[in-house]
């Protein structure tokens, strides 16, 4: 079910919900998804199920993956529900080690499934987010997810 973003209010809330500017949607996983993975719509489904199910974002296109929808908040197995940040702040998103500063535009390309990298000049898919800090030792960082859903 879609969330509403009609009312914005300013209050110091829980991490990730500050100013109520984060949007989370619930999907069904069509395979294993780890917390922090970038996920995409599942093109292997048919009809409207293509946008009801998500999978770990595939690393198949050197020019970027335009099906990326957001960052998984928790791990999920096939046919389980998974909450996904589709817009706004997401903690501990999986990124490449080369994301070494805040302000790097991110895309999932053919480097590694579920992990965003710095956008390159040849990428045709739009950036799916931006880093808010340098990647940690575990190749995660806090990001701002660009709304594409």
Secondary structure as GFF3:
##gff-version 3
##sequence-region A 1 149
A	DSSP	three_ten_helix	18	20	.	.	.	ID=ss1
A	DSSP	beta_strand	23	29	.	.	.	ID=ss2
A	DSSP	beta_strand	38	41	.	.	.	ID=ss3
A	DSSP	three_ten_helix	47	51	.	.	.	ID=ss4
A	DSSP	beta_strand	53	56	.	.	.	ID=ss5
A	DSSP	beta_strand	68	72	.	.	.	ID=ss6
A	DSSP	beta_strand	81	94	.	.	.	ID=ss7
A	DSSP	beta_strand	105	107	.	.	.	ID=ss8
A	DSSP	beta_strand	117	118	.	.	.	ID=ss9
A	DSSP	beta_strand	129	131	.	.	.	ID=ss10
A	DSSP	beta_strand	140	145	.	.	.	ID=ss11
###
